[in-house]
Every structure is written in C-alpha cells, then in structure tokens.
Amino acid sequence: MRIIYFHSDTHPYDKAIYPGVGPAFASPLSWEIRPISQMGRGDCEIAVVDNRLEPGDVEVLKMQLALPASDRPTLFFRVSDSDMPETTNPCVRFIFDCGDHAGVHYATTYDPEGPFLAFVKMLKVSRVVHLPYPYDSSREVEIPLAIRRRRVFLSGSNSKTLYPVRYALRRRRSRFPWLRLLIFDLKHPGYPEHGKPPRHDITHARYVGLAAQFTHFFLCGTRYNVELMKYIECAYAGCVPVGLPAGSLDAAAGRYFRPYGGHGVDLLRDLCQPMRGLEERATGYRAAMRELRSPARIISDFTAEVRSIEGQ
C-alpha cells in the first residue's frame, strides 16, 4: 500500500507554531510528502491530505474528486481539531462538504469529540480512521531532572471555553502569589501563519528546550479532553506530567499522572515529592509515549484500519 502525504502548495507552514501540521507532521512517519498539485501523477493508492488548505489547493482537489473513484487515490482528509466542522474558513469547510463522496474518508488526530463527533455520526459512506501525532525521538532533550527548577511549566491559549482547566489555573495563579512561585507561565505565541505578528519565538525546539528547564509540565486536553501535541512534547522534554491525562491515553501513560482536582495544593504536593519518584515518573511517561505513539505502531494501526475499509 503506497501512502503519500499531500500538503498545501502555498500555505506558510514555516510560520506554524508547532510541528503537528503539514510536512512536519508526516516526516516522522517516513511517508513520501508532496504538494497537492502533484496528486494527479497516478502513482499513489492512499492520499492523506493535510487540512491547511488554500484556494488553489481546493481547486486541484475538486478536479481530482470529479474523477471516478477508481481513477484516483482514496483520499483521507486529516482532521486535527474537534471544532473543525464549525469553521467559517471556506477552504476548511470544503473538507467536510466532501463527506460521503465516493472514495473520501477522514483521518483524525484526536478521538472524535464535540462537533467532529456529531459530523461522524451523520456519515453514511465515508469512514474515520485514527492518525495521532507520531513520536519523534530525535526531539528528546536530555537534562537530568535533579538539576532542573522544581516548578510547573504552563503554556498555551487562555480560552475559558476551550481550555477551562488551564484557564482556571491561570486565574488562581493571578490571585495567589504563592502559586506564581510554583508555576512558570509561557503565554501563547499567537498565530503567525495567519498573518499576525508573533508575541515571542519560543516554538518548536525552543519550546521543548524551555520546558526541559523545569521538573513538571502541566497538561490538559481542552474541554473535550483530547490528546494535544503537548502530551508528546512533555515526554520530549523529559518532564513529570501533571494535570489531566487525555482520554486517549491508556493506563500505560495515564498512570504517571497524580490526581489533580483543580487546586494549587495538588501541584504543591506533586512538586514536593522525592526526586527519585519524580525521575521514575518522567522516565516512565517518556517510555510509554514512545511506545504508544511510535511511528511504526501508528503506521501499522492506520494501515489496518484502511484495509478494513477497503474490505467492506
């Protein structure tokens, strides 16, 4: 089965604030990567299409979809946001307008939740397969936990609606000075790929490198409790995970979290744990994420799901 990952010809992927989009997403999977304009070459069985689409990409895809399903590769549009079906972006809207078109399916980075789950329930022909963020061991940072600062690394958007747990923690941090001593808060850098000036340049390797200066990494998976890339970046940084494990993480990774009830005292207790126990949790979490999200495992699972669709 020949799988090719197709990305936008013109989207500014170089300005993306994390490597979970475009060519950078597919690179750890060792799949061939091409621009969408080359989809018609006829040497591909499965086309996974990135969701950062521009108008020119949509026109190429429309021409492809006008062909009989037997004359083009089977398309899997990648979905990387639970709220994507509610988008007002016409290029992204096109992805969902293709639902139930012959030979069109969806590859979701997160377990279906929210609006995307509602969309999935309406599908009659198209199917949904899983394609989580792959673990790239080359991004791991090796800094002994014992020489790091005993603080919690906190980062990301501060939306009350989308990230209620993170928002509540920031509110408490602003009200209680003692919490500011425990938590290092990195503000969101903004969205340069949307033409907005960045607030800072601590992204990609710099982001993981900064997180690796601290013992703990705060994690929460939006209001839908999905597995954001931060769950992997915590492992890259070699930090102790604190907060809430994503619903998609099985006991092998979730066991390294300690109960978090939304109170600052929970973080204080965790920060005060003996170093040996913290080291075991950080090491164990990294090993678990390496295994759960290994490229080989993702490819194997993805291929099996695709074959099951082809056999229907």
N, C-alpha and C positions, 0 to 999 in steps of 0.2 A: 504494500500500500504506500503510494507516494504522497506525502503530505507536504504542502507548501504554505507558508505563512505570507499572506499578502497585506501590505500596508499602503497607506495613502502616498500618492506621488508628491504631494505638496504640503502636507501638514508639518508644522515645525516641531518635530519630535525632539530636536536638540534642546528645546526650551522646557520640556516636560520636567516636573519637579521630582519625579521618581521613575525608576526603570521598569515599571509594570505596564508600559504601553509600547506599541509599535515594535520595531525590530528588537529593542532591548528585552521585550517580554519573551520573544521566541528564541533568542540567542542561546540561553542555557539548554534549550531542548534540542539544539543541533539540527533544527529543521532548516530547509532552504528558505530563504527570505527574498521576496521580490516585491516590486511596486505593483499596484493593482493594474496599471496599464499593460502589464505583461501577462495578464490572466489568460488571454486568448491563445497562448502558444500551443495548447493542446497536449502537454506532457505532464499533466497533473491529474490525480484521481480525487484528492481531497484538498479543498481550498479553505483554509481558515482565514477569515477576513477581520482585520483589526477594526475597531469601532470608531477610531478617529478619522472620519471621512470628510472630504471636502467636495464641493460641487462637481469637479471634474471626475473624481472617483465614482460618484453616484452615476454619472452618465455612462461610464465604462461598465459598471455593474448592471445597469439597465439593459445594455446591449447583450451582455452575457446571459441574463435571465430571459431575454427574448428568444434564445435558442432552445431547442428541445433539451430536456434534462439529460438525455442520452448523449448529447453532443458537447457537453461541458462538464467540468468537475462538480462534484457535490459540494455545496457551499455550507460552511458553518460560520455564521456571524458571531464574533466574540462579544459577550456581554460582561461588563465589568462594574456595573453599578445597579443596585436593586431598584433605584428610582428611574433608570434609563427610559422605560416605556412612557414616562410622563414628560419627556424632554420637549422643548419647543424648537430645538435645532432641527431644521428640515433634513439635514444630511443624516443625522442620527435617527430621526423619525422614519426615514426610509428603511432602516434595518428592520423595524417592527412592522412596517407596511408590507414587507415581504413574507410575513408569516403565512404558512400553509401553501406557499408557492412550491411547485414540484422541484425536488432536489435542494431545498433550502432548510437548514436546521440551525440550531443555536448551541454555542459552546460557552458555558457560564463559568466565570472565575469564582463566584460565590454560590453557595446553595441558594436556590430560588427563594426569595422572600419579598414581601411588600408588593409593589406594582408589578415587578417582574414575575412573581409567583402568580398573580392574577392573570397576566398575559399568558403564561404557560398553561394555565387551566383552560384557556379558550382555544388552544391549538388543537387541530384535528388531524393534520398531516405532518407538520414539522415536529421534530423531536428535539430534546435538550440533552446535551452531554456535559460532563464536567471537565474543566480545564483550569485548575488552580494555579497560583503563582509557583513557578518552579524554584527550587532551592539552588542557588549558585554558590558553591563552597569557596570559590575564589574571592568572594566578598567578605569572608570572615576576618575579623580583627582579633589579634591575639594580644590582649593586655591582661595580666593577672588581676583577678577580682580584688585581691588583698591590697593592691596599691591604688585602687580607684576611690573616688569620693563616695561615701555612703549617703547617696541621695537618689531620688527617683527622677528619671528623665521623662518629661511630659512634653508632647508635641501634637500638632495638628489643628484643624479647624475648630472654632469655638461655637459651632451652631448648637443652640439649645434643643432644636427639633431633631437634628440628625445625630448629634453626639451628646445625649443627655447626661451620661455618666461623666464624661470628660468635662462638660460644661459645669456640672455640679462641683467637681473637684476644683476647678479654677475659681469658682465663686467662693468656696471655702478658703482657698489659698489667699485670696484677696482680703478676706475678713479676719483671718487668724494669722498674725505674724509668725508664730512658731511653725506653721506649715510652710511658709516661704523658705525656712531654713532646711526643710526636708525635700523640697521639690524644685528642680530646675525646669523652668518652663520656656520652651522654644516656640515662639509664635509661628504661625503658618506663613510660608514664604509668598503666598499669592499664586497667581496663575499666569506666568509669563507667556505660555503658549497661546493664551487668549489675548495677547497684546497688552497685558497690564504690566507695569514695572514691578520687578521683584522687590520684596521687602528685605530679603537677605539671600545669600548664595549658599546656605548650608543645606545642600541637597546631595543625593546620590552618595558617593563615598564619604564626603564631608559629614553628611548626616549620620551615617553609621559610625564614623570616627568620633563624632561628638558624643553620641550615645555611649560609646565604649569607655568614656571617662567616668561613668557612673556605674554603681552596682546594680541598680534596678531600672526597669523600663515599664512605664505604665501603658497598659493595653486595654482597649475596649472596642467593640466591633459595630459601632453605630447603633441606632435604635433597633436594627434587625439582628444584631449580634453576629455579623459575618466576619470572615477571616480576611481582614485588610492586610496589605503587604507588611504593615508594621509588625505583624506576628512573626514574619520571617526575619525582618530587619533586627528585631530583638535578639534572635538567635545569631545573626551575623555579628552583632556587637558583643555577644557573649554575656549578656545581662541576665539578671534574675527577672522573670516575668511577674508583674503584679497587675491587679485589676481583674478583668473578667476574661476567661478563655472563650474563644469563639465557639459557636455551636458545632462547627465542622471539625473541631479538634477532638480526637478521641482521647481516651484515658491516658494513652502513652505520652501525650503532650500536656493535657489538662492537669495532670497530677502535680505538675511543678508550680502551679499557682496555689496561693493560700487564700482562704476565704476573705472576700472583700465586700463589706456591707455598705460602702459609700461613706465611711467615716475616716477622718485623718488618722485616728488612733490605730486603725488597721495597718496603715502604711508605716507608722512609727514602730509597731511591733515587728513588722517584717524587716525593717532596716536594722533592728537591734538583734536579729537572730545571729547565732555564732557563725563566723566566717566559713567554717568547714561545711556547714549545712547549706549556706548560700552558694558556695562553689559547686556542691553536688547538684543543686537545682539548676544553676546556669549551664553546667556541663550536660546534665540530663536533658534539659529542654532543647539545647542545640542538637544533640544526637537524635532526639525524637523528631524534630523538624527536618533534619537532614533525610531521615528515612521516610517520613510521611509525604514530603514534597520533593523527593528526589526526581530528577528529570526522567530516569528510566521507569520509575513507577508511574509517573504521570502519563508518559507515552503509552505504556502498556495498558493502563486503565482506559485512556482515551481511545486507543485503537480497538479495544474490546467493545466499548460502547458503540463506536462507529460500525463495527462489523455486525453488531446485534441489530442496528437499524437497517443495514443493507440486507440482512436475512429475513426481514419482515415482509 
